[in-house]
């Protein structure tokens, strides 16, 4: 979601990197660009001003001018300030240290994703922290909202409070806490109706709910696509309820994420989770330092590793890595890799996590690459004999025709796959030579064949 | 009803623009329109979600005509309202039903949580009040209880709702609904769809499939494709409109949640960038809270001349 912003930043710092020394004028110029980029990214104006002032204070002066690589120095200062603005390093966990049942109150504007987030949070607490969770919908406003939460609870395999028609939200909240105590639940998640911060009647109602249940966590659910208004909303809810945490939803969109930058600054409440998909397990801890890295085009390696370790079969991955290092990488291994990658999500979401790949990602999206290519490649490899998979050089015209017929593809596609496999083998040799240190210093770009970053990738 | 509607809209708009108004007041109380004043004014516009580019253009035109003048708040507001109204005027067009189409097919699309289903409910009420026969299609077969949500709107408005089993194919459902609506001689078929982020190509293809399948029955369908936009959305709305327009040929916009503290300035940027008609605005949760979009009123509301 932060791609556009990181593209901009990448551009700005590319400009700085090309110069040896850095003048005060350069810093001013770069910061003007930073300011515009942030405004374009929906970062709230007061936050932008504060941010730019903080960076200027640090950047202008000896610190930068005497630095060995001034561009990198400014990039670092901007990055540090970004991490700060996002709430400092490290994720802030949910506070569940209270006498059970621990009430969690979910609040926010209409359509921000409260109900979906409630379901995701319930699943997360159940499966990862082994808590007994009760879901209760206090939304008597929107048609079928209570039913929606009940259905989500069923999908997540979590208990939900039976719906009693005609009860007020405060009555439902009391009943939920009562049921929580009686039936020994650890956590009770109270999902409220969407409300505008200026709607006094509904704001009073949610205050009453808070008084009736004394929630340990009051989570404000905010759409990551929100514009400048995010700040007013957060401020109003914070003033009325004392928000203890923020959940940013729709992080899988391509919004530039200004809301994330503004939130902590305006409310003082940490961003605890981010929602990144329609599946019920798509709720992640929010890591400010990683997101800042992503904004600056430095990539989210930590996030990639985490996602990989959750989805990838460890043994198989180690086996693959050993084979790669020994130069024994075969088409069979490639097929195994394809299977694992497709488990991890879309190509573009993976690319977005890699350093320096922001521009590539945009190009790949522009080129409108058919993402079913992975599936087709798997089919092609499955149509090869064991011998062919281990020694692809024996695949000549006649074998190609057979494989194409077997996999429902064309000879051209098989040629492409073989060429790609060949390139990969070359890349792996380079990786071996470069070693771990070289990879860290030069980023993944060092592995790319020359000019690939600038070229429009060929479509498949 | 007409009175209630106007005051309600004004109320909604004035609330939504209160901040901007305050900002303007602070920015300019009879002073020289110099660089500093212009910069402050630009900030105010940016904070209203007009976007840096549009705000920059407004300020540039201001600079040409008024630079160095001693100006008052009222003058600034008037000039600004004029500027904004001139951008919005061409896009303030209602959605017209083609009476020759039996039914006129309206596909309602948008990202998650913008208010598609609520907008359909409000549209249904509007058409019922006009004596037309709308039919609603619960095409969001993905989200939990989305079908039930539309069914409640059907009960409220008296419009029939066509639905299928959960996770049914939305395209097939739309096709069946169109067939049925044609037999029953309905005036308008309002098809709800599941919310989807515009950057998810598989989900966007699903929308394209709905259109393809509808065209097997009626080659001109859908006659209108409404994109529902949340007024609190920032600059990403531009990208949303661009992608939806390109992939599913959006014919007009509905802007919802204008009754909040959101200032809706993004509407100005959208009008400039795409010129797509803005058919209606949502200013509340009640069935009657869908209103025609009025450029002058919106612009005046935006700068505080209500």
Boltz contact constraints between the chains, C-beta under 6 A:
constraints:
  - contact:
      token1: [A, 36]
      token2: [B, 52]
      max_distance: 6.0
  - contact:
      token1: [A, 39]
      token2: [B, 46]
      max_distance: 6.0
  - contact:
      token1: [A, 39]
      token2: [B, 52]
      max_distance: 6.0
  - contact:
      token1: [A, 40]
      token2: [B, 52]
      max_distance: 6.0
  - contact:
      token1: [A, 40]
      token2: [B, 235]
      max_distance: 6.0
  - contact:
      token1: [A, 42]
      token2: [B, 234]
      max_distance: 6.0
  - contact:
      token1: [A, 42]
      token2: [B, 235]
      max_distance: 6.0
  - contact:
      token1: [A, 45]
      token2: [B, 43]
      max_distance: 6.0
  - contact:
      token1: [A, 45]
      token2: [B, 47]
      max_distance: 6.0
  - contact:
      token1: [A, 111]
      token2: [B, 113]
      max_distance: 6.0
  - contact:
      token1: [A, 143]
      token2: [B, 149]
      max_distance: 6.0
  - contact:
      token1: [A, 143]
      token2: [B, 152]
      max_distance: 6.0
  - contact:
      token1: [A, 144]
      token2: [B, 145]
      max_distance: 6.0
  - contact:
      token1: [A, 144]
      token2: [B, 148]
      max_distance: 6.0
  - contact:
      token1: [A, 144]
      token2: [B, 149]
      max_distance: 6.0
  - contact:
      token1: [A, 144]
      token2: [B, 152]
      max_distance: 6.0
  - contact:
      token1: [A, 147]
      token2: [B, 145]
      max_distance: 6.0
  - contact:
      token1: [A, 147]
      token2: [B, 148]
      max_distance: 6.0
  - contact:
      token1: [A, 148]
      token2: [B, 144]
      max_distance: 6.0
  - contact:
      token1: [A, 148]
      token2: [B, 145]
      max_distance: 6.0
  - contact:
      token1: [A, 151]
      token2: [B, 144]
      max_distance: 6.0
  - contact:
      token1: [A, 151]
      token2: [B, 145]
      max_distance: 6.0
  - contact:
      token1: [A, 152]
      token2: [B, 144]
      max_distance: 6.0
  - contact:
      token1: [A, 196]
      token2: [B, 260]
      max_distance: 6.0
  - contact:
      token1: [A, 197]
      token2: [B, 261]
      max_distance: 6.0
  - contact:
      token1: [A, 198]
      token2: [B, 15]
      max_distance: 6.0
  - contact:
      token1: [A, 198]
      token2: [B, 261]
      max_distance: 6.0
  - contact:
      token1: [A, 225]
      token2: [B, 233]
      max_distance: 6.0
  - contact:
      token1: [A, 225]
      token2: [B, 236]
      max_distance: 6.0
  - contact:
      token1: [A, 226]
      token2: [B, 232]
      max_distance: 6.0
  - contact:
      token1: [A, 227]
      token2: [B, 49]
      max_distance: 6.0
  - contact:
      token1: [A, 227]
      token2: [B, 233]
      max_distance: 6.0
  - contact:
      token1: [A, 227]
      token2: [B, 234]
      max_distance: 6.0
  - contact:
      token1: [A, 228]
      token2: [B, 47]
      max_distance: 6.0
  - contact:
      token1: [A, 228]
      token2: [B, 49]
      max_distance: 6.0
  - contact:
      token1: [A, 229]
      token2: [B, 232]
      max_distance: 6.0
  - contact:
      token1: [A, 229]
      token2: [B, 261]
      max_distance: 6.0
  - contact:
      token1: [A, 229]
      token2: [B, 262]
      max_distance: 6.0
  - contact:
      token1: [A, 232]
      token2: [B, 261]
      max_distance: 6.0
  - contact:
      token1: [A, 253]
      token2: [B, 197]
      max_distance: 6.0
  - contact:
      token1: [A, 254]
      token2: [B, 199]
      max_distance: 6.0
  - contact:
      token1: [A, 255]
      token2: [B, 236]
      max_distance: 6.0
